[in-house]
Amino acid sequence: MARTYLVETYGCQMNVHDSERIAGLLDEAGHIPVKAGEQADIVVFNTCAVRENADNKLYGNLSFLAPIKKANPAMQIAVGGCLAQKDQSTILQKAPYVDVVFGTHNVGSLPILLERARIEEESQIEILESLEHFPSTLPARRFSAFTSWVSISVGCNNTCTFCIVPTLRGVEKDREPEDVLAEVKALVAQGVIEITLLGQNVNAYGVEAGRKGAFAKLLREVGAIEGLERIRFMSPHPRDFTDDVIEAMVETPNVMPHLHMPLQSGSDSILQAMRRSYRSEKYLGILDRVRTALPHAMITTDIIVGFPGETEEDFQATMELATKAQFAAAYTYKYSIRPGTPAGEMPNQVDEAVVGNRYTRLHEHLQRISLSINQSAIGSTHRVMVNEIEGRRDGDRGRITGRTEDFRLVHFEPIEGVRPGDFVDVEISEASAHYLIGKPLSLIPTRGGDAFEARNRQSSEAAPTMLGIPTVKR
């Protein structure tokens, strides 16, 4: 009888993409996704090490599983990802009932390690220091029938003092452009109409190999693939962001007018302490050039509050830059010490109460900005890709949820014949800081909707909600 599995994912989109590979490997090994509400025979945690709450979440969930594992020793628990790469044997010290610990560089070994742990009745640890296979060479179970991630690089060559990712995922390794294009073409043939190009620093693509303008060229080449409706990418780094990328965004119609550009701090002294290799003036200059070329582009960002040495003056600089930048959305984080990073050794750590106060003030400030931006959309019409059709308890369809071209979330009432993966033109009537509400005007069926229907016909057990999808973004 086939064993069931569940993959729980913490962290960034790279981790989500890795979890698709983990699920694909388990499928290939003869296992099946667990049905909602049932206990899986194999539970895999794909972890993040960027922030402390990811550690707490993992060990909390492992504690929850301890009595279940004791009652059913045949159940297997595996821990992979960045935290596994960092902590290695520490995980087994805290949770000795874990069966497998594997790192970021050997995802493909998971089925073998699970089988070895079962036969030998002993925990297995395998952590490689360099990449075994590029992730996209492994099988995958995609969460969506009509959207997909495509990795163009793994690892990172930056030396940000707060970040442990380069240590855990290694130096940047780029895929050959022909391999990226081949994967995108194969996905489009399967019904995918939107792809997101992924990398720790996508716009550094090709730099190490001396291929000037490689990322902008790749955007254009991907954009020329027939049948691909939408292209997104994340995350670029301000240091490497060049005007040829802006030109490619403007001249490639299916590259969406959305830019996620991590800021981290609006203070030049803090940016220097973070080793971010740009300053606030350069950052704002990039946004100005993007908006000059793409007036309707939405900008989103990441910001860290309470980095060591951050003064009230530094914090105010971040508040002021946020006002100038007019971010449509921002993912804000309280700084937390990550062992093994230079920032973790800095003597001038900021008091937790101060960090909490600044976090609240910044969050409220950013919410006001987001609300103002979204309110300006009232009365306009946007083409929304349907992601989800939410049901109601009485059995009737409730609201439909999707994303605009500029990546804003939109809710609207049901329209006859709509499917996830279809486009709907929506007139915006209401706005909040987090989403828009609108009235559907017209339905545009797509190949993406066809792909969604085909997947549902093949197996209701393949629904994308089977696996844990993270809410935390990098």
Secondary structure by P-SEA (a helix, b strand, c coil): cbbbbbbbbcccaaaaaaaaaaaaaaaaabbbbbcccccccbbbbbcccccaaaaaaaaaaaaaaaaaaaacccbbbbbbcccccccccccccccccccbbbccccccaaaaaaaaaaaacbbbbbbbccccccccccccccccccccccccccccccccccccccccccccccccaaaaaaaaaaaaaacccbbbbbccccccccccccccaaaaaaaaaaaaccccccccccccccccccaaaaaaaaaccccccccccccccccaaaaaaacccccaaaaaaaaaaaaaacccbbbbbbbbcccccccaaaaaaaaaaaaaaccccccccccccccccccccccccccaaaaaaaaaaaaaaaaaaaaaaaaaaccccccccccbbbbcccccccccccccccbbbbbbcccccccccbbbbbbbcccccccccccccbbbbcaaaaaaaaaaaacccccccccccccccc
